[in-house]
Amino acid sequence: MEQLLITIAQGLVENPESVKVDTDEPNENGVIVYHLHVAESDMGRIIGKQGRIAKAIRTIARSTAVRSNTKVMVEID
């Protein structure tokens, strides 16, 4: 999942070497939180107009997690 998020984000930003993903341990509800870090200048490219790109990234992550019966949440930092 981390590699998927990195690949998607690197394709969208101007500074691909600054893309990082941190993972939290599952919480009490079994949700794994992924923190996507990008350069400050690339935040607009990751979020998109009215958050459309961010929603699409979260949708892809959730649909990938369904295959392995896990719950995920993506936060963009």
PDB file of N, CA, C and O in Angstrom:
ATOM      1  N   MET A   1       0.825  -1.190   0.000  1.00  0.00           N
ATOM      2  CA  MET A   1       0.000   0.000   0.000  1.00  0.00           C
ATOM      3  C   MET A   1       0.874   1.260   0.000  1.00  0.00           C
ATOM      4  O   MET A   1       0.584   2.228  -0.704  1.00  0.00           O
ATOM      5  N   GLU A   2       1.945   1.234   0.798  1.00  0.00           N
ATOM      6  CA  GLU A   2       2.828   2.399   0.829  1.00  0.00           C
ATOM      7  C   GLU A   2       3.408   2.687  -0.550  1.00  0.00           C
ATOM      8  O   GLU A   2       3.446   3.837  -0.988  1.00  0.00           O
ATOM      9  N   GLN A   3       3.850   1.652  -1.220  1.00  0.00           N
ATOM     10  CA  GLN A   3       4.448   1.839  -2.546  1.00  0.00           C
ATOM     11  C   GLN A   3       3.422   2.356  -3.545  1.00  0.00           C
ATOM     12  O   GLN A   3       3.760   3.160  -4.414  1.00  0.00           O
ATOM     13  N   LEU A   4       2.185   1.914  -3.436  1.00  0.00           N
ATOM     14  CA  LEU A   4       1.119   2.409  -4.302  1.00  0.00           C
ATOM     15  C   LEU A   4       0.925   3.907  -4.111  1.00  0.00           C
ATOM     16  O   LEU A   4       0.842   4.653  -5.087  1.00  0.00           O
ATOM     17  N   LEU A   5       0.853   4.348  -2.867  1.00  0.00           N
ATOM     18  CA  LEU A   5       0.674   5.773  -2.585  1.00  0.00           C
ATOM     19  C   LEU A   5       1.864   6.593  -3.070  1.00  0.00           C
ATOM     20  O   LEU A   5       1.687   7.689  -3.600  1.00  0.00           O
ATOM     21  N   ILE A   6       3.065   6.072  -2.892  1.00  0.00           N
ATOM     22  CA  ILE A   6       4.260   6.783  -3.348  1.00  0.00           C
ATOM     23  C   ILE A   6       4.256   6.913  -4.869  1.00  0.00           C
ATOM     24  O   ILE A   6       4.567   7.975  -5.407  1.00  0.00           O
ATOM     25  N   THR A   7       3.909   5.845  -5.550  1.00  0.00           N
ATOM     26  CA  THR A   7       3.889   5.867  -7.018  1.00  0.00           C
ATOM     27  C   THR A   7       2.871   6.864  -7.545  1.00  0.00           C
ATOM     28  O   THR A   7       3.160   7.618  -8.474  1.00  0.00           O
ATOM     29  N   ILE A   8       1.693   6.872  -6.963  1.00  0.00           N
ATOM     30  CA  ILE A   8       0.653   7.814  -7.398  1.00  0.00           C
ATOM     31  C   ILE A   8       1.106   9.249  -7.156  1.00  0.00           C
ATOM     32  O   ILE A   8       0.998  10.096  -8.043  1.00  0.00           O
ATOM     33  N   ALA A   9       1.610   9.520  -5.961  1.00  0.00           N
ATOM     34  CA  ALA A   9       2.005  10.886  -5.608  1.00  0.00           C
ATOM     35  C   ALA A   9       3.185  11.375  -6.440  1.00  0.00           C
ATOM     36  O   ALA A   9       3.217  12.539  -6.840  1.00  0.00           O
ATOM     37  N   GLN A  10       4.152  10.504  -6.704  1.00  0.00           N
ATOM     38  CA  GLN A  10       5.312  10.930  -7.479  1.00  0.00           C
ATOM     39  C   GLN A  10       4.927  11.294  -8.907  1.00  0.00           C
ATOM     40  O   GLN A  10       5.591  12.121  -9.532  1.00  0.00           O
ATOM     41  N   GLY A  11       3.883  10.698  -9.423  1.00  0.00           N
ATOM     42  CA  GLY A  11       3.419  11.039 -10.756  1.00  0.00           C
ATOM     43  C   GLY A  11       2.713  12.377 -10.824  1.00  0.00           C
ATOM     44  O   GLY A  11       2.544  12.939 -11.906  1.00  0.00           O
ATOM     45  N   LEU A  12       2.301  12.888  -9.684  1.00  0.00           N
ATOM     46  CA  LEU A  12       1.547  14.140  -9.656  1.00  0.00           C
ATOM     47  C   LEU A  12       2.375  15.373  -9.304  1.00  0.00           C
ATOM     48  O   LEU A  12       2.014  16.486  -9.687  1.00  0.00           O
ATOM     49  N   VAL A  13       3.464  15.195  -8.590  1.00  0.00           N
ATOM     50  CA  VAL A  13       4.197  16.340  -8.048  1.00  0.00           C
ATOM     51  C   VAL A  13       5.396  16.726  -8.922  1.00  0.00           C
ATOM     52  O   VAL A  13       5.842  15.956  -9.773  1.00  0.00           O
ATOM     53  N   GLU A  14       5.900  17.937  -8.684  1.00  0.00           N
ATOM     54  CA  GLU A  14       7.091  18.402  -9.392  1.00  0.00           C
ATOM     55  C   GLU A  14       8.365  17.970  -8.686  1.00  0.00           C
ATOM     56  O   GLU A  14       9.435  17.944  -9.295  1.00  0.00           O
ATOM     57  N   ASN A  15       8.260  17.635  -7.414  1.00  0.00           N
ATOM     58  CA  ASN A  15       9.417  17.282  -6.602  1.00  0.00           C
ATOM     59  C   ASN A  15       9.233  15.855  -6.063  1.00  0.00           C
ATOM     60  O   ASN A  15       8.959  15.680  -4.876  1.00  0.00           O
ATOM     61  N   PRO A  16       9.382  14.823  -6.929  1.00  0.00           N
ATOM     62  CA  PRO A  16       9.054  13.452  -6.519  1.00  0.00           C
ATOM     63  C   PRO A  16       9.946  12.876  -5.427  1.00  0.00           C
ATOM     64  O   PRO A  16       9.532  11.945  -4.737  1.00  0.00           O
ATOM     65  N   GLU A  17      11.151  13.397  -5.250  1.00  0.00           N
ATOM     66  CA  GLU A  17      12.024  12.844  -4.213  1.00  0.00           C
ATOM     67  C   GLU A  17      11.589  13.237  -2.808  1.00  0.00           C
ATOM     68  O   GLU A  17      12.081  12.671  -1.832  1.00  0.00           O
ATOM     69  N   SER A  18      10.680  14.192  -2.689  1.00  0.00           N
ATOM     70  CA  SER A  18      10.210  14.618  -1.370  1.00  0.00           C
ATOM     71  C   SER A  18       8.991  13.828  -0.893  1.00  0.00           C
ATOM     72  O   SER A  18       8.505  14.066   0.213  1.00  0.00           O
ATOM     73  N   VAL A  19       8.495  12.906  -1.693  1.00  0.00           N
ATOM     74  CA  VAL A  19       7.309  12.128  -1.326  1.00  0.00           C
ATOM     75  C   VAL A  19       7.703  11.037  -0.337  1.00  0.00           C
ATOM     76  O   VAL A  19       8.622  10.258  -0.590  1.00  0.00           O
ATOM     77  N   LYS A  20       6.993  10.990   0.798  1.00  0.00           N
ATOM     78  CA  LYS A  20       7.205   9.956   1.813  1.00  0.00           C
ATOM     79  C   LYS A  20       5.855   9.503   2.343  1.00  0.00           C
ATOM     80  O   LYS A  20       4.885  10.260   2.335  1.00  0.00           O
ATOM     81  N   VAL A  21       5.805   8.261   2.800  1.00  0.00           N
ATOM     82  CA  VAL A  21       4.599   7.729   3.420  1.00  0.00           C
ATOM     83  C   VAL A  21       4.979   7.110   4.753  1.00  0.00           C
ATOM     84  O   VAL A  21       5.870   6.262   4.818  1.00  0.00           O
ATOM     85  N   ASP A  22       4.302   7.532   5.822  1.00  0.00           N
ATOM     86  CA  ASP A  22       4.473   6.947   7.148  1.00  0.00           C
ATOM     87  C   ASP A  22       3.207   6.165   7.479  1.00  0.00           C
ATOM     88  O   ASP A  22       2.108   6.531   7.062  1.00  0.00           O
ATOM     89  N   THR A  23       3.377   5.098   8.222  1.00  0.00           N
ATOM     90  CA  THR A  23       2.252   4.232   8.560  1.00  0.00           C
ATOM     91  C   THR A  23       2.100   4.148  10.065  1.00  0.00           C
ATOM     92  O   THR A  23       3.079   3.942  10.782  1.00  0.00           O
ATOM     93  N   ASP A  24       0.869   4.306  10.551  1.00  0.00           N
ATOM     94  CA  ASP A  24       0.567   4.107  11.963  1.00  0.00           C
ATOM     95  C   ASP A  24       0.108   2.672  12.174  1.00  0.00           C
ATOM     96  O   ASP A  24      -0.353   2.009  11.245  1.00  0.00           O
ATOM     97  N   GLU A  25       0.240   2.213  13.388  1.00  0.00           N
ATOM     98  CA  GLU A  25      -0.282   0.898  13.747  1.00  0.00           C
ATOM     99  C   GLU A  25      -1.808   0.943  13.711  1.00  0.00           C
ATOM    100  O   GLU A  25      -2.395   2.008  13.899  1.00  0.00           O
ATOM    101  N   PRO A  26      -2.455  -0.192  13.476  1.00  0.00           N
ATOM    102  CA  PRO A  26      -3.928  -0.197  13.470  1.00  0.00           C
ATOM    103  C   PRO A  26      -4.486   0.286  14.808  1.00  0.00           C
ATOM    104  O   PRO A  26      -3.984  -0.083  15.870  1.00  0.00           O
ATOM    105  N   ASN A  27      -5.528   1.114  14.746  1.00  0.00           N
ATOM    106  CA  ASN A  27      -6.138   1.614  15.971  1.00  0.00           C
ATOM    107  C   ASN A  27      -7.136   0.586  16.508  1.00  0.00           C
ATOM    108  O   ASN A  27      -7.191  -0.543  16.019  1.00  0.00           O
ATOM    109  N   GLU A  28      -7.918   0.974  17.506  1.00  0.00           N
ATOM    110  CA  GLU A  28      -8.851   0.032  18.143  1.00  0.00           C
ATOM    111  C   GLU A  28      -9.930  -0.466  17.191  1.00  0.00           C
ATOM    112  O   GLU A  28     -10.512  -1.526  17.423  1.00  0.00           O
ATOM    113  N   ASN A  29     -10.205   0.280  16.121  1.00  0.00           N
ATOM    114  CA  ASN A  29     -11.184  -0.150  15.122  1.00  0.00           C
ATOM    115  C   ASN A  29     -10.549  -0.940  13.988  1.00  0.00           C
ATOM    116  O   ASN A  29     -11.251  -1.373  13.074  1.00  0.00           O
ATOM    117  N   GLY A  30      -9.238  -1.136  14.029  1.00  0.00           N
ATOM    118  CA  GLY A  30      -8.540  -1.883  12.989  1.00  0.00           C
ATOM    119  C   GLY A  30      -8.195  -1.063  11.756  1.00  0.00           C
ATOM    120  O   GLY A  30      -7.887  -1.626  10.705  1.00  0.00           O
ATOM    121  N   VAL A  31      -8.243   0.266  11.873  1.00  0.00           N
ATOM    122  CA  VAL A  31      -7.952   1.149  10.743  1.00  0.00           C
ATOM    123  C   VAL A  31      -6.468   1.507  10.739  1.00  0.00           C
ATOM    124  O   VAL A  31      -5.929   1.961  11.747  1.00  0.00           O
ATOM    125  N   ILE A  32      -5.821   1.300   9.608  1.00  0.00           N
ATOM    126  CA  ILE A  32      -4.420   1.672   9.437  1.00  0.00           C
ATOM    127  C   ILE A  32      -4.381   3.047   8.785  1.00  0.00           C
ATOM    128  O   ILE A  32      -4.992   3.259   7.738  1.00  0.00           O
ATOM    129  N   VAL A  33      -3.659   3.987   9.404  1.00  0.00           N
ATOM    130  CA  VAL A  33      -3.584   5.354   8.887  1.00  0.00           C
ATOM    131  C   VAL A  33      -2.255   5.535   8.165  1.00  0.00           C
ATOM    132  O   VAL A  33      -1.190   5.279   8.725  1.00  0.00           O
ATOM    133  N   TYR A  34      -2.335   5.981   6.909  1.00  0.00           N
ATOM    134  CA  TYR A  34      -1.157   6.292   6.108  1.00  0.00           C
ATOM    135  C   TYR A  34      -1.045   7.801   6.005  1.00  0.00           C
ATOM    136  O   TYR A  34      -2.012   8.474   5.644  1.00  0.00           O
ATOM    137  N   HIS A  35       0.129   8.341   6.319  1.00  0.00           N
ATOM    138  CA  HIS A  35       0.388   9.771   6.242  1.00  0.00           C
ATOM    139  C   HIS A  35       1.242  10.031   5.007  1.00  0.00           C
ATOM    140  O   HIS A  35       2.389   9.591   4.934  1.00  0.00           O
ATOM    141  N   LEU A  36       0.683  10.741   4.045  1.00  0.00           N
ATOM    142  CA  LEU A  36       1.382  11.071   2.802  1.00  0.00           C
ATOM    143  C   LEU A  36       2.011  12.445   2.957  1.00  0.00           C
ATOM    144  O   LEU A  36       1.308  13.434   3.162  1.00  0.00           O
ATOM    145  N   HIS A  37       3.351  12.512   2.859  1.00  0.00           N
ATOM    146  CA  HIS A  37       4.085  13.763   2.999  1.00  0.00           C
ATOM    147  C   HIS A  37       4.633  14.174   1.639  1.00  0.00           C
ATOM    148  O   HIS A  37       5.281  13.383   0.954  1.00  0.00           O
ATOM    149  N   VAL A  38       4.365  15.426   1.255  1.00  0.00           N
ATOM    150  CA  VAL A  38       4.909  15.994   0.017  1.00  0.00           C
ATOM    151  C   VAL A  38       5.476  17.375   0.337  1.00  0.00           C
ATOM    152  O   VAL A  38       5.245  17.918   1.418  1.00  0.00           O
ATOM    153  N   ALA A  39       6.214  17.929  -0.607  1.00  0.00           N
ATOM    154  CA  ALA A  39       6.766  19.273  -0.428  1.00  0.00           C
ATOM    155  C   ALA A  39       5.629  20.287  -0.331  1.00  0.00           C
ATOM    156  O   ALA A  39       4.556  20.092  -0.902  1.00  0.00           O
ATOM    157  N   GLU A  40       5.877  21.351   0.389  1.00  0.00           N
ATOM    158  CA  GLU A  40       4.865  22.402   0.577  1.00  0.00           C
ATOM    159  C   GLU A  40       4.389  22.968  -0.756  1.00  0.00           C
ATOM    160  O   GLU A  40       3.210  23.288  -0.911  1.00  0.00           O
ATOM    161  N   SER A  41       5.292  23.090  -1.708  1.00  0.00           N
ATOM    162  CA  SER A  41       4.930  23.651  -3.005  1.00  0.00           C
ATOM    163  C   SER A  41       4.069  22.697  -3.840  1.00  0.00           C
ATOM    164  O   SER A  41       3.436  23.131  -4.802  1.00  0.00           O
ATOM    165  N   ASP A  42       4.035  21.414  -3.490  1.00  0.00           N
ATOM    166  CA  ASP A  42       3.258  20.425  -4.237  1.00  0.00           C
ATOM    167  C   ASP A  42       1.922  20.080  -3.596  1.00  0.00           C
ATOM    168  O   ASP A  42       1.191  19.235  -4.113  1.00  0.00           O
ATOM    169  N   MET A  43       1.593  20.718  -2.480  1.00  0.00           N
ATOM    170  CA  MET A  43       0.335  20.383  -1.787  1.00  0.00           C
ATOM    171  C   MET A  43      -0.884  20.606  -2.678  1.00  0.00           C
ATOM    172  O   MET A  43      -1.814  19.801  -2.658  1.00  0.00           O
ATOM    173  N   GLY A  44      -0.892  21.670  -3.446  1.00  0.00           N
ATOM    174  CA  GLY A  44      -2.024  21.955  -4.322  1.00  0.00           C
ATOM    175  C   GLY A  44      -2.205  20.900  -5.397  1.00  0.00           C
ATOM    176  O   GLY A  44      -3.331  20.602  -5.796  1.00  0.00           O
ATOM    177  N   ARG A  45      -1.110  20.338  -5.865  1.00  0.00           N
ATOM    178  CA  ARG A  45      -1.190  19.298  -6.891  1.00  0.00           C
ATOM    179  C   ARG A  45      -1.761  18.008  -6.322  1.00  0.00           C
ATOM    180  O   ARG A  45      -2.476  17.293  -7.024  1.00  0.00           O
ATOM    181  N   ILE A  46      -1.463  17.694  -5.070  1.00  0.00           N
ATOM    182  CA  ILE A  46      -1.965  16.471  -4.446  1.00  0.00           C
ATOM    183  C   ILE A  46      -3.426  16.636  -4.034  1.00  0.00           C
ATOM    184  O   ILE A  46      -4.212  15.697  -4.164  1.00  0.00           O
ATOM    185  N   ILE A  47      -3.795  17.800  -3.547  1.00  0.00           N
ATOM    186  CA  ILE A  47      -5.171  18.013  -3.106  1.00  0.00           C
ATOM    187  C   ILE A  47      -6.093  18.227  -4.302  1.00  0.00           C
ATOM    188  O   ILE A  47      -7.185  17.660  -4.342  1.00  0.00           O
ATOM    189  N   GLY A  48      -5.681  19.024  -5.266  1.00  0.00           N
ATOM    190  CA  GLY A  48      -6.488  19.268  -6.455  1.00  0.00           C
ATOM    191  C   GLY A  48      -7.609  20.254  -6.198  1.00  0.00           C
ATOM    192  O   GLY A  48      -7.840  20.678  -5.066  1.00  0.00           O
ATOM    193  N   LYS A  49      -8.302  20.612  -7.269  1.00  0.00           N
ATOM    194  CA  LYS A  49      -9.419  21.547  -7.149  1.00  0.00           C
ATOM    195  C   LYS A  49     -10.548  20.884  -6.373  1.00  0.00           C
ATOM    196  O   LYS A  49     -11.010  19.794  -6.711  1.00  0.00           O
ATOM    197  N   GLN A  50     -10.976  21.572  -5.329  1.00  0.00           N
ATOM    198  CA  GLN A  50     -12.044  21.108  -4.447  1.00  0.00           C
ATOM    199  C   GLN A  50     -11.757  19.719  -3.882  1.00  0.00           C
ATOM    200  O   GLN A  50     -12.688  18.988  -3.545  1.00  0.00           O
ATOM    201  N   GLY A  51     -10.481  19.346  -3.775  1.00  0.00           N
ATOM    202  CA  GLY A  51     -10.100  18.081  -3.162  1.00  0.00           C
ATOM    203  C   GLY A  51     -10.354  16.848  -3.999  1.00  0.00           C
ATOM    204  O   GLY A  51     -10.386  15.737  -3.470  1.00  0.00           O
ATOM    205  N   ARG A  52     -10.534  17.021  -5.286  1.00  0.00           N
ATOM    206  CA  ARG A  52     -10.880  15.882  -6.148  1.00  0.00           C
ATOM    207  C   ARG A  52      -9.761  14.849  -6.247  1.00  0.00           C
ATOM    208  O   ARG A  52     -10.024  13.647  -6.209  1.00  0.00           O
ATOM    209  N   ILE A  53      -8.520  15.304  -6.372  1.00  0.00           N
ATOM    210  CA  ILE A  53      -7.407  14.362  -6.487  1.00  0.00           C
ATOM    211  C   ILE A  53      -7.206  13.638  -5.156  1.00  0.00           C
ATOM    212  O   ILE A  53      -6.954  12.433  -5.144  1.00  0.00           O
ATOM    213  N   ALA A  54      -7.314  14.350  -4.044  1.00  0.00           N
ATOM    214  CA  ALA A  54      -7.184  13.720  -2.734  1.00  0.00           C
ATOM    215  C   ALA A  54      -8.271  12.660  -2.533  1.00  0.00           C
ATOM    216  O   ALA A  54      -7.995  11.582  -2.008  1.00  0.00           O
ATOM    217  N   LYS A  55      -9.497  12.962  -2.947  1.00  0.00           N
ATOM    218  CA  LYS A  55     -10.583  11.983  -2.845  1.00  0.00           C
ATOM    219  C   LYS A  55     -10.288  10.758  -3.703  1.00  0.00           C
ATOM    220  O   LYS A  55     -10.558   9.631  -3.289  1.00  0.00           O
ATOM    221  N   ALA A  56      -9.738  10.972  -4.892  1.00  0.00           N
ATOM    222  CA  ALA A  56      -9.423   9.857  -5.786  1.00  0.00           C
ATOM    223  C   ALA A  56      -8.322   8.977  -5.189  1.00  0.00           C
ATOM    224  O   ALA A  56      -8.394   7.751  -5.277  1.00  0.00           O
ATOM    225  N   ILE A  57      -7.311   9.592  -4.586  1.00  0.00           N
ATOM    226  CA  ILE A  57      -6.243   8.823  -3.950  1.00  0.00           C
ATOM    227  C   ILE A  57      -6.807   7.989  -2.807  1.00  0.00           C
ATOM    228  O   ILE A  57      -6.455   6.819  -2.660  1.00  0.00           O
ATOM    229  N   ARG A  58      -7.673   8.580  -2.004  1.00  0.00           N
ATOM    230  CA  ARG A  58      -8.284   7.847  -0.881  1.00  0.00           C
ATOM    231  C   ARG A  58      -9.178   6.712  -1.380  1.00  0.00           C
ATOM    232  O   ARG A  58      -9.223   5.645  -0.769  1.00  0.00           O
ATOM    233  N   THR A  59      -9.883   6.936  -2.476  1.00  0.00           N
ATOM    234  CA  THR A  59     -10.737   5.888  -3.044  1.00  0.00           C
ATOM    235  C   THR A  59      -9.912   4.711  -3.539  1.00  0.00           C
ATOM    236  O   THR A  59     -10.276   3.558  -3.311  1.00  0.00           O
ATOM    237  N   ILE A  60      -8.810   4.990  -4.211  1.00  0.00           N
ATOM    238  CA  ILE A  60      -7.930   3.921  -4.689  1.00  0.00           C
ATOM    239  C   ILE A  60      -7.367   3.136  -3.510  1.00  0.00           C
ATOM    240  O   ILE A  60      -7.313   1.907  -3.550  1.00  0.00           O
ATOM    241  N   ALA A  61      -6.947   3.840  -2.462  1.00  0.00           N
ATOM    242  CA  ALA A  61      -6.390   3.162  -1.292  1.00  0.00           C
ATOM    243  C   ALA A  61      -7.429   2.270  -0.620  1.00  0.00           C
ATOM    244  O   ALA A  61      -7.125   1.139  -0.241  1.00  0.00           O
ATOM    245  N   ARG A  62      -8.655   2.773  -0.471  1.00  0.00           N
ATOM    246  CA  ARG A  62      -9.708   1.959   0.149  1.00  0.00           C
ATOM    247  C   ARG A  62     -10.059   0.744  -0.690  1.00  0.00           C
ATOM    248  O   ARG A  62     -10.261  -0.345  -0.152  1.00  0.00           O
ATOM    249  N   SER A  63     -10.135   0.921  -2.014  1.00  0.00           N
ATOM    250  CA  SER A  63     -10.486  -0.215  -2.869  1.00  0.00           C
ATOM    251  C   SER A  63      -9.383  -1.261  -2.884  1.00  0.00           C
ATOM    252  O   SER A  63      -9.666  -2.453  -3.008  1.00  0.00           O
ATOM    253  N   THR A  64      -8.134  -0.838  -2.760  1.00  0.00           N
ATOM    254  CA  THR A  64      -7.028  -1.792  -2.666  1.00  0.00           C
ATOM    255  C   THR A  64      -7.061  -2.523  -1.325  1.00  0.00           C
ATOM    256  O   THR A  64      -6.763  -3.716  -1.262  1.00  0.00           O
ATOM    257  N   ALA A  65      -7.415  -1.825  -0.268  1.00  0.00           N
ATOM    258  CA  ALA A  65      -7.468  -2.436   1.060  1.00  0.00           C
ATOM    259  C   ALA A  65      -8.592  -3.453   1.175  1.00  0.00           C
ATOM    260  O   ALA A  65      -8.476  -4.409   1.942  1.00  0.00           O
ATOM    261  N   VAL A  66      -9.664  -3.272   0.438  1.00  0.00           N
ATOM    262  CA  VAL A  66     -10.787  -4.204   0.497  1.00  0.00           C
ATOM    263  C   VAL A  66     -10.357  -5.596   0.063  1.00  0.00           C
ATOM    264  O   VAL A  66     -10.857  -6.595   0.580  1.00  0.00           O
ATOM    265  N   ARG A  67      -9.442  -5.664  -0.875  1.00  0.00           N
ATOM    266  CA  ARG A  67      -8.956  -6.963  -1.352  1.00  0.00           C
ATOM    267  C   ARG A  67      -8.292  -7.771  -0.247  1.00  0.00           C
ATOM    268  O   ARG A  67      -8.360  -9.000  -0.242  1.00  0.00           O
ATOM    269  N   SER A  68      -7.645  -7.073   0.696  1.00  0.00           N
ATOM    270  CA  SER A  68      -6.961  -7.777   1.785  1.00  0.00           C
ATOM    271  C   SER A  68      -7.724  -7.715   3.094  1.00  0.00           C
ATOM    272  O   SER A  68      -7.170  -8.019   4.151  1.00  0.00           O
ATOM    273  N   ASN A  69      -9.009  -7.320   3.034  1.00  0.00           N
ATOM    274  CA  ASN A  69      -9.889  -7.233   4.208  1.00  0.00           C
ATOM    275  C   ASN A  69      -9.317  -6.360   5.313  1.00  0.00           C
ATOM    276  O   ASN A  69      -9.364  -6.730   6.486  1.00  0.00           O
ATOM    277  N   THR A  70      -8.781  -5.208   4.946  1.00  0.00           N
ATOM    278  CA  THR A  70      -8.278  -4.239   5.919  1.00  0.00           C
ATOM    279  C   THR A  70      -8.983  -2.912   5.715  1.00  0.00           C
ATOM    280  O   THR A  70      -9.601  -2.669   4.678  1.00  0.00           O
ATOM    281  N   LYS A  71      -8.881  -2.073   6.709  1.00  0.00           N
ATOM    282  CA  LYS A  71      -9.443  -0.721   6.627  1.00  0.00           C
ATOM    283  C   LYS A  71      -8.290   0.264   6.654  1.00  0.00           C
ATOM    284  O   LYS A  71      -7.382   0.148   7.477  1.00  0.00           O
ATOM    285  N   VAL A  72      -8.330   1.231   5.752  1.00  0.00           N
ATOM    286  CA  VAL A  72      -7.254   2.222   5.689  1.00  0.00           C
ATOM    287  C   VAL A  72      -7.824   3.630   5.645  1.00  0.00           C
ATOM    288  O   VAL A  72      -8.981   3.849   5.289  1.00  0.00           O
ATOM    289  N   MET A  73      -6.978   4.570   6.017  1.00  0.00           N
ATOM    290  CA  MET A  73      -7.308   5.990   5.926  1.00  0.00           C
ATOM    291  C   MET A  73      -6.038   6.695   5.464  1.00  0.00           C
ATOM    292  O   MET A  73      -4.950   6.399   5.959  1.00  0.00           O
ATOM    293  N   VAL A  74      -6.165   7.621   4.524  1.00  0.00           N
ATOM    294  CA  VAL A  74      -5.007   8.362   4.013  1.00  0.00           C
ATOM    295  C   VAL A  74      -5.137   9.816   4.453  1.00  0.00           C
ATOM    296  O   VAL A  74      -6.142  10.477   4.191  1.00  0.00           O
ATOM    297  N   GLU A  75      -4.101  10.292   5.122  1.00  0.00           N
ATOM    298  CA  GLU A  75      -4.024  11.697   5.517  1.00  0.00           C
ATOM    299  C   GLU A  75      -2.897  12.345   4.737  1.00  0.00           C
ATOM    300  O   GLU A  75      -1.815  11.772   4.612  1.00  0.00           O
ATOM    301  N   ILE A  76      -3.141  13.532   4.214  1.00  0.00           N
ATOM    302  CA  ILE A  76      -2.137  14.243   3.449  1.00  0.00           C
ATOM    303  C   ILE A  76      -1.552  15.330   4.346  1.00  0.00           C
ATOM    304  O   ILE A  76      -2.249  16.248   4.777  1.00  0.00           O
ATOM    305  N   ASP A  77      -0.250  15.201   4.615  1.00  0.00           N
ATOM    306  CA  ASP A  77       0.429  16.152   5.507  1.00  0.00           C
ATOM    307  C   ASP A  77       1.376  17.020   4.709  1.00  0.00           C
ATOM    308  O   ASP A  77       2.045  17.886   5.274  1.00  0.00           O
TER     309      ASP A  77
END
